[in-house]
């Protein structure tokens, strides 16, 4: 019995196992059939529809039939306009109606549809399928030319400025205190011919928008600068000009008063030519002339208190500060052309602190033609000793010596006869020399004198004149008995003037 039961159970188990396999096979077959049906359905569907993720131009036609896409594109081109974007927010819109724009799209859309469906591949359903068409386009070219020629993006207007390209250049930067390459400005001037060609190509292709500021796509549509910041010669110019300009040429004019030719000043005198920094000598001399005149007091107008107690104004003479212009020009040229270490100049470019500045400073000592008692930065004509001076009043023919602001001595004089070549000069001078037993010489005379005090370099001075009739002196005697220009004194007066006056002391001579 047991064996019979075992046999029965064995047969039952085999039947169950076989049934499971049949069910599994049926399920697999069903899946295959369904999948096949789906794939066939997809193929059939997309055999008459555009693939997913398909655009014609800017229009999404995904899943449309051919006829639907033709109608959609006809609608697009039926209200056609081309939007053009340019540099600096330049814009232009060309409306199809304005240029009689007409488009035949059916053949072009059909051709693109056939190209997409030429060879079916399921992988094509999962990629970007954008396409372009070349519709049959017609428009009035004369109208297009008219629109382009008057467009603000081409010629500019009050709200959109058109600027020409500007070359990169080497210039002195006040901010960086050195020569730098200033980047070119590409501007926004369109090449009219290339712009017209680009626009018409876009119209021919039925494009609805173009961005002509895209340099990769339209590299030559805008006029270009001739020089860019990458130009090797510009870099060389910067280095050459910096080698000359980066320095201070400095003078201590007076105590606590300095003047310098700065890198900025020097940069104004430099012209770059054939790889060299060429200096404008006249510009340098003009700069030095201004500096010399800034501190010049010689010949200027001064106020002084006369023996009458009244204030007088007097100009001229040789008293005062005056720099030696020619020697100062030579010093400037020497300082600007002196070789300075490139390393020190580069240190200055990078640091620009006082130590770096000092390292490239050329110090010069000012050369003076004339000096004075003092320098007053608030009033440069206040350069003389107001307590100690001499007044020669040629109108009254009297000489006055001041000390501590008061007259301590006065005497009569006989000045030059008022005829050409003998009249005593006027102005402000300084005592230049004291000498005893001097022989004064002229064209037709040689006169020995015991005391000589020189006032001018041309020969005017104080000296005794025994031959003059001092006993009958009068203020008008000089008109008939006048000297050759000197201030004649009696022997005793000459001795006193010799004793009381000092080297560099101011002498005011006036009528």
C-alpha positions as CSV (number, residue, x, y, z in Angstrom):
1,X,0.0,0.0,0.0
2,X,2.8,2.3,0.9
3,X,4.5,1.8,-2.4
4,X,1.2,2.5,-4.2
5,X,0.7,5.8,-2.4
6,X,4.3,6.9,-3.1
7,X,3.7,6.2,-6.8
8,X,0.5,8.2,-6.8
9,X,2.1,11.2,-5.1
10,X,5.0,11.1,-7.6
11,X,2.6,11.3,-10.5
12,X,0.7,14.2,-8.9
13,X,3.9,16.3,-8.3
14,X,5.0,15.9,-11.8
15,X,1.7,17.2,-13.1
16,X,1.9,20.3,-10.9
17,X,5.5,21.1,-12.0
18,X,4.5,20.8,-15.7
19,X,1.6,23.2,-15.3
20,X,3.8,25.9,-13.7
21,X,6.2,25.7,-16.6
22,X,3.3,26.1,-19.1
23,X,2.0,29.2,-17.2
24,X,5.4,30.8,-17.2
25,X,5.8,30.2,-20.9
26,X,2.4,31.6,-21.6
27,X,3.3,34.8,-19.5
28,X,6.6,35.3,-21.3
29,X,4.9,34.9,-24.6
30,X,2.3,37.4,-23.6
31,X,4.9,39.9,-22.6
32,X,6.7,39.4,-25.8
33,X,3.6,39.9,-27.8
34,X,2.6,43.0,-25.9
35,X,6.2,44.4,-26.2
36,X,6.1,43.6,-29.9
37,X,2.8,45.3,-30.2
38,X,4.1,48.4,-28.4
39,X,7.2,48.6,-30.5
40,X,5.2,48.1,-33.6
41,X,2.8,50.7,-32.4
42,X,5.6,53.2,-31.7
43,X,7.1,52.6,-35.1
44,X,3.8,52.9,-36.8
45,X,3.0,56.1,-34.8
46,X,6.3,57.8,-35.4
47,X,6.2,56.7,-39.0
48,X,3.7,59.4,-39.5
49,X,4.7,61.8,-36.7
50,X,7.7,63.9,-35.8
51,X,10.0,62.3,-33.3
52,X,10.1,63.6,-29.7
53,X,12.2,66.7,-28.9
54,X,12.1,68.0,-32.5
55,X,12.1,71.7,-33.3
56,X,12.1,73.3,-36.7
57,X,13.9,76.6,-36.0
58,X,12.2,77.8,-32.8
59,X,9.0,75.9,-33.3
60,X,8.4,72.6,-31.4
61,X,6.8,70.1,-33.7
62,X,7.3,67.0,-31.6
63,X,4.5,64.4,-32.2
64,X,2.9,66.4,-35.0
65,X,1.9,64.8,-38.3
66,X,3.5,66.2,-41.4
67,X,0.4,68.1,-42.3
68,X,0.1,69.5,-38.8
69,X,3.7,70.7,-38.8
70,X,3.2,72.3,-42.3
71,X,0.3,74.3,-40.9
72,X,2.3,75.2,-37.8
73,X,5.2,76.5,-39.8
74,X,3.0,78.4,-42.2
75,X,1.5,80.1,-39.2
76,X,5.0,80.9,-37.9
77,X,6.1,82.4,-41.2
78,X,2.7,84.0,-41.8
79,X,3.5,86.5,-39.0
80,X,7.2,86.5,-39.7
81,X,9.7,88.9,-38.1
82,X,13.4,88.7,-37.7
83,X,14.8,89.9,-34.4
84,X,18.4,91.1,-34.5
85,X,20.5,91.6,-31.4
86,X,23.8,93.4,-31.5
87,X,26.5,94.8,-29.2
88,X,25.7,97.2,-26.4
89,X,22.0,96.2,-26.4
90,X,21.7,97.1,-30.1
91,X,18.4,95.8,-31.5
92,X,16.6,95.7,-34.9
93,X,13.3,94.0,-35.8
94,X,12.4,93.4,-39.5
95,X,8.7,92.7,-39.9
96,X,7.8,90.4,-42.8
97,X,5.0,92.7,-43.9
98,X,7.5,95.6,-44.3
99,X,9.6,93.7,-46.8
100,X,6.8,91.8,-48.5
101,X,8.2,88.6,-47.0
102,X,6.7,85.3,-48.5
103,X,7.5,81.8,-47.5
104,X,6.6,78.4,-49.1
105,X,7.3,75.9,-46.4
106,X,5.5,72.7,-47.4
107,X,8.2,71.2,-49.6
108,X,10.9,72.2,-47.1
109,X,9.0,70.7,-44.1
110,X,8.3,67.5,-46.1
111,X,11.9,67.2,-47.0
112,X,13.0,67.5,-43.4
113,X,10.3,65.0,-42.3
114,X,11.5,62.5,-44.9
115,X,15.1,62.9,-43.8
116,X,14.2,62.2,-40.2
117,X,12.2,59.1,-41.2
118,X,14.6,57.8,-43.8
119,X,15.9,55.0,-41.5
120,X,13.9,54.3,-38.4
121,X,15.9,53.7,-35.2
122,X,14.4,53.5,-31.7
123,X,17.5,55.3,-30.4
124,X,16.5,58.4,-32.4
125,X,13.4,58.7,-30.2
126,X,15.6,59.6,-27.2
127,X,17.9,62.3,-28.6
128,X,17.6,65.9,-29.7
129,X,16.1,65.9,-33.1
130,X,16.1,69.7,-33.9
131,X,16.2,70.4,-37.6
132,X,16.4,73.3,-40.0
133,X,14.5,73.8,-43.1
134,X,15.2,75.8,-46.2
135,X,11.9,77.2,-47.2
136,X,11.2,79.0,-50.4
137,X,11.6,82.6,-49.4
138,X,11.0,85.9,-51.3
139,X,11.2,89.5,-50.2
140,X,11.9,93.0,-51.4
141,X,15.7,93.4,-51.1
142,X,15.4,97.2,-51.7
143,X,13.2,97.5,-48.7
144,X,15.7,95.5,-46.6
145,X,18.5,97.7,-47.8
146,X,16.5,100.8,-46.9
147,X,15.7,99.5,-43.4
148,X,19.3,98.5,-42.7
149,X,20.8,101.8,-43.9
150,X,18.6,103.8,-41.5
151,X,18.6,101.5,-38.6
152,X,20.0,102.8,-35.2
153,X,22.0,99.6,-34.8
154,X,23.9,100.7,-38.0
155,X,24.1,104.5,-37.8
156,X,23.1,105.2,-34.2
157,X,20.7,107.7,-32.8
158,X,20.0,109.7,-29.6
159,X,19.4,106.5,-27.6
160,X,21.9,104.2,-29.1
161,X,25.4,105.5,-29.7
162,X,27.6,103.8,-32.4
163,X,31.3,104.1,-31.5
164,X,34.3,103.1,-33.7
165,X,36.8,100.6,-32.4
166,X,39.7,102.0,-30.5
167,X,43.1,100.4,-30.6
168,X,44.8,99.1,-27.5
169,X,47.6,101.5,-26.5
170,X,50.4,102.0,-24.1
171,X,49.7,105.0,-21.8
172,X,50.9,106.4,-18.5
173,X,48.4,105.5,-15.8
174,X,48.1,108.0,-13.0
175,X,46.4,105.4,-10.9
176,X,49.2,102.9,-11.2
177,X,52.0,105.5,-11.6
178,X,53.5,103.6,-14.6
179,X,52.9,102.8,-18.2
180,X,50.3,100.2,-18.8
181,X,48.5,98.7,-21.8
182,X,45.0,100.0,-22.0
183,X,42.8,97.3,-23.5
184,X,41.2,98.0,-26.9
185,X,37.6,99.0,-27.2
186,X,35.9,96.9,-29.8
187,X,33.2,99.5,-30.2
188,X,29.9,98.6,-32.0
189,X,30.4,99.8,-35.6
190,X,29.0,97.2,-38.0
191,X,30.6,96.3,-41.3
192,X,27.7,97.3,-43.4
193,X,28.3,94.9,-46.3
194,X,28.8,91.9,-44.0
195,X,25.9,92.9,-41.8
196,X,23.6,93.1,-44.9
197,X,24.8,89.8,-46.1
198,X,24.2,88.2,-42.7
199,X,20.7,89.6,-42.4
200,X,19.8,88.5,-45.9
201,X,21.1,85.0,-45.2
202,X,18.9,84.8,-42.1
203,X,15.9,86.0,-44.1
204,X,16.7,83.4,-46.8
205,X,16.8,80.7,-44.2
206,X,13.6,81.9,-42.5
207,X,15.5,82.4,-39.2
208,X,13.5,84.4,-36.7
209,X,16.4,85.7,-34.5
210,X,20.1,86.2,-34.8
211,X,22.6,87.6,-32.3
212,X,25.4,89.3,-34.3
213,X,27.2,90.0,-31.0
214,X,28.2,86.3,-30.9
215,X,31.8,86.7,-32.0
216,X,32.2,82.9,-32.5
217,X,29.3,82.7,-34.9
218,X,29.9,86.1,-36.6
219,X,33.6,86.9,-36.1
220,X,33.9,89.6,-38.8
221,X,30.6,91.4,-38.8
222,X,31.9,94.3,-36.6
223,X,34.9,96.5,-37.4
224,X,37.9,95.5,-35.4
225,X,40.7,97.5,-33.7
226,X,44.0,97.2,-35.5
227,X,45.9,96.7,-32.2
228,X,44.8,94.5,-29.3
229,X,46.3,94.2,-25.8
230,X,48.0,91.0,-26.8
231,X,50.2,92.9,-29.3
232,X,53.9,92.2,-28.4
233,X,55.1,95.6,-29.6
234,X,52.7,97.3,-27.1
235,X,54.3,95.3,-24.3
236,X,57.7,96.3,-25.5
237,X,56.6,100.0,-25.6
238,X,55.4,99.8,-22.0
239,X,58.8,98.4,-20.8
240,X,60.8,100.9,-22.8
241,X,58.8,103.9,-21.7
242,X,58.8,102.8,-18.1
243,X,62.6,102.5,-18.2
244,X,62.8,106.2,-18.9
245,X,59.7,107.6,-17.0
246,X,60.0,105.7,-13.7
247,X,62.1,108.1,-11.7
248,X,62.0,111.3,-9.7
249,X,64.5,114.1,-10.5
250,X,64.4,116.1,-7.3
251,X,65.9,119.5,-6.1
252,X,65.8,121.0,-2.7
253,X,65.1,124.6,-3.7
254,X,64.9,126.1,-0.3
255,X,64.9,124.6,3.2
256,X,61.8,122.3,3.4
257,X,60.9,123.1,-0.2
258,X,61.4,120.4,-2.9
259,X,60.6,120.3,-6.5
260,X,60.5,117.1,-8.6
261,X,60.1,116.0,-12.2
262,X,57.8,113.0,-11.5
263,X,57.1,109.9,-13.6
264,X,53.9,111.6,-14.8
265,X,55.8,114.7,-15.9
266,X,58.4,112.7,-17.7
267,X,55.8,110.6,-19.4
268,X,54.5,113.8,-21.1
269,X,57.9,114.3,-22.7
270,X,58.2,110.8,-24.1
271,X,57.3,109.6,-27.7
272,X,57.8,106.0,-28.5
273,X,59.5,105.6,-31.9
274,X,61.2,102.5,-33.4
275,X,61.6,100.8,-30.1
276,X,63.0,103.8,-28.3
277,X,61.7,106.4,-25.9
278,X,62.4,109.7,-27.5
279,X,62.4,112.8,-25.2
280,X,60.9,116.1,-26.3
281,X,63.7,118.5,-25.3
282,X,61.6,121.6,-25.8
283,X,58.9,120.3,-23.5
284,X,61.5,119.6,-20.9
285,X,62.8,123.1,-21.2
286,X,59.3,124.5,-21.0
287,X,58.7,122.6,-17.8
288,X,62.0,123.8,-16.3
289,X,61.2,127.4,-17.3
290,X,58.0,127.2,-15.3
291,X,59.9,125.9,-12.3
292,X,62.5,128.7,-12.6
293,X,59.9,131.4,-12.9
294,X,58.0,129.9,-9.9
295,X,60.9,130.9,-7.6
296,X,62.2,133.9,-9.5
297,X,62.0,137.2,-7.5
298,X,64.8,139.0,-9.4
299,X,63.4,142.1,-11.2
300,X,60.0,141.8,-9.4
301,X,58.1,144.5,-7.7
302,X,58.7,145.2,-4.0
303,X,57.4,147.6,-1.4
304,X,59.7,149.4,0.9
305,X,59.6,152.2,3.4
306,X,61.4,155.3,2.1
307,X,63.2,157.9,4.2
308,X,60.0,159.9,4.2
309,X,58.2,157.1,6.0
310,X,55.9,156.4,3.1
311,X,55.7,153.0,1.3
312,X,57.1,152.9,-2.2
313,X,56.9,150.3,-5.0
314,X,59.9,149.6,-7.1
315,X,60.7,147.1,-9.9
316,X,63.7,146.0,-11.8
317,X,67.3,145.5,-10.8
318,X,69.3,142.4,-10.2
319,X,68.4,141.6,-6.5
320,X,66.5,138.4,-5.9
321,X,66.3,134.7,-6.4
322,X,66.9,133.4,-9.9
323,X,67.8,129.8,-10.9
324,X,70.3,129.3,-13.7
325,X,67.9,128.1,-16.4
326,X,70.5,126.5,-18.7
327,X,72.2,124.6,-15.9
328,X,68.9,123.5,-14.5
329,X,67.9,122.2,-17.9
330,X,71.1,120.3,-18.1
331,X,70.5,118.8,-14.7
332,X,67.0,117.7,-15.7
333,X,68.2,116.0,-18.9
334,X,71.0,114.3,-16.9
335,X,68.5,113.1,-14.3
336,X,66.0,111.8,-16.9
337,X,68.6,109.9,-18.9
338,X,70.5,108.4,-16.0
339,X,70.3,104.6,-16.1
340,X,68.3,103.2,-13.3
341,X,68.1,99.5,-12.4
342,X,65.1,97.8,-14.0
343,X,64.7,95.8,-10.8
344,X,64.3,98.9,-8.7
345,X,61.7,100.3,-11.2
346,X,59.8,97.0,-11.1
347,X,59.9,97.1,-7.3
348,X,58.3,100.5,-7.5
349,X,55.6,99.3,-9.9
350,X,54.7,96.5,-7.5
351,X,55.1,98.4,-4.2
352,X,55.0,102.1,-4.7
353,X,56.0,102.9,-1.1
354,X,58.4,105.6,0.0
355,X,61.4,103.2,0.1
356,X,60.7,102.1,-3.5
357,X,60.3,105.8,-4.6
358,X,63.5,106.8,-2.9
359,X,65.4,104.1,-4.7
360,X,64.6,105.6,-8.1
361,X,65.0,109.2,-7.1
362,X,67.8,111.2,-8.7
363,X,68.8,114.1,-6.4
364,X,70.2,117.3,-8.0
365,X,71.5,120.5,-6.3
366,X,69.9,123.7,-7.7
367,X,72.1,126.1,-9.6
368,X,71.4,129.8,-8.7
369,X,72.2,132.9,-10.8
370,X,70.9,135.1,-8.1
371,X,70.2,134.7,-4.4
372,X,68.5,136.8,-1.7
373,X,68.4,137.3,2.0
374,X,65.6,134.8,2.7
375,X,62.7,132.8,1.1
376,X,59.1,133.4,2.2
377,X,56.8,130.6,0.8
378,X,53.8,132.8,1.5
379,X,55.1,135.9,-0.2
380,X,58.1,135.2,-2.4
381,X,58.9,139.0,-2.9
382,X,59.4,139.2,0.8
383,X,63.0,138.1,0.3
384,X,65.0,141.0,1.7
385,X,66.1,142.4,5.0
386,X,63.5,145.1,5.8
387,X,65.6,146.3,8.7
388,X,68.9,146.9,6.9
389,X,69.0,148.4,3.4
390,X,70.1,151.5,1.4
391,X,68.0,154.0,-0.4
392,X,69.4,156.1,-3.2
393,X,66.8,158.9,-3.9
394,X,68.0,160.1,-7.3
395,X,65.3,162.7,-7.5
396,X,66.6,164.5,-4.3
397,X,70.2,163.3,-4.9
398,X,70.4,161.8,-1.4
399,X,71.6,158.4,0.0
400,X,70.1,156.9,3.1
401,X,71.4,153.9,5.1
402,X,68.8,152.0,7.2
403,X,69.5,149.9,10.2
404,X,66.9,148.3,12.4
405,X,64.3,149.9,10.1
406,X,65.6,153.5,10.8
407,X,67.8,155.9,8.9
408,X,71.2,155.9,10.6
409,X,73.1,157.9,8.0
410,X,72.4,160.1,5.0
411,X,74.5,162.1,2.6
412,X,74.4,164.0,-0.6
413,X,75.3,162.4,-3.9
414,X,75.8,163.3,-7.5
415,X,74.4,160.6,-9.9
416,X,74.9,160.1,-13.6
417,X,74.3,162.9,-16.0
418,X,70.8,162.4,-17.6
419,X,72.0,161.8,-21.1
420,X,72.2,158.5,-23.0
421,X,75.0,156.2,-21.7
422,X,75.4,158.1,-18.4
423,X,72.1,158.1,-16.6
424,X,72.1,156.1,-13.4
425,X,70.0,153.0,-13.6
426,X,67.1,152.4,-11.3
427,X,65.8,149.3,-9.5
428,X,66.7,147.0,-6.7
429,X,70.3,145.8,-6.5
430,X,72.7,144.4,-3.9
431,X,76.1,145.3,-2.7
432,X,78.5,143.1,-4.7
433,X,81.9,144.3,-3.6
434,X,83.9,146.5,-1.3
435,X,87.4,147.6,-2.4
436,X,90.0,150.2,-1.5
437,X,92.2,152.1,-3.9
438,X,90.5,151.0,-7.0
439,X,91.0,152.5,-10.5
440,X,87.7,153.0,-12.3
441,X,88.0,152.9,-16.1
442,X,85.8,153.9,-18.9
443,X,86.0,154.7,-22.6
444,X,87.8,157.9,-22.0
445,X,88.8,158.0,-18.3
446,X,90.7,156.1,-15.6
447,X,89.9,157.4,-12.1
448,X,91.6,156.1,-8.9
449,X,89.3,156.0,-5.8
450,X,90.1,155.2,-2.2
451,X,86.7,153.6,-1.4
452,X,84.7,151.6,-3.9
453,X,81.3,149.9,-3.2
454,X,79.9,148.1,-6.2
455,X,76.2,148.2,-6.9
456,X,75.8,146.8,-10.4
457,X,77.9,144.4,-12.5
458,X,78.0,147.1,-15.3
459,X,80.0,149.5,-13.1
460,X,77.7,151.5,-11.0
461,X,78.8,152.0,-7.4
462,X,79.5,154.4,-4.5
463,X,82.9,156.2,-4.6
464,X,84.4,159.5,-3.6
465,X,84.7,162.3,-6.2
466,X,87.1,165.0,-5.0
467,X,86.6,166.9,-8.2
468,X,82.9,167.6,-7.6
469,X,82.1,171.1,-6.0
470,X,80.7,169.7,-2.8
471,X,80.7,173.2,-1.3
472,X,78.1,174.3,-3.8
473,X,76.2,171.1,-4.1
474,X,72.5,171.2,-5.1
475,X,69.9,168.5,-6.0
476,X,70.1,169.6,-9.6
477,X,73.8,169.6,-9.9
478,X,73.9,166.1,-11.5
479,X,72.2,167.6,-14.6
480,X,75.3,169.5,-15.6
481,X,78.0,167.8,-13.4
482,X,76.7,164.3,-13.4
483,X,78.9,161.2,-13.4
484,X,79.2,158.4,-15.9
485,X,76.5,156.5,-13.9
486,X,78.1,156.0,-10.5
487,X,77.0,157.7,-7.3
488,X,79.6,160.3,-6.5
489,X,80.2,161.0,-2.9
490,X,82.3,163.4,-0.9
491,X,85.5,161.7,0.5
492,X,84.1,161.6,4.0
493,X,80.7,160.3,2.9
494,X,82.4,157.6,0.7
495,X,84.3,156.4,3.8
496,X,81.2,156.2,5.9
497,X,79.2,154.4,3.2
498,X,82.1,152.0,2.8
499,X,82.0,151.3,6.6
500,X,78.2,151.1,7.0
501,X,77.2,148.9,4.0
502,X,77.6,145.2,3.8
503,X,77.9,142.6,1.1
504,X,74.5,141.4,-0.3
505,X,72.7,144.4,1.3
506,X,69.7,145.7,-0.7
507,X,70.0,149.0,-2.5
508,X,66.8,150.8,-3.7
509,X,67.6,153.3,-6.5
510,X,64.8,155.5,-7.7
511,X,63.9,159.0,-8.8
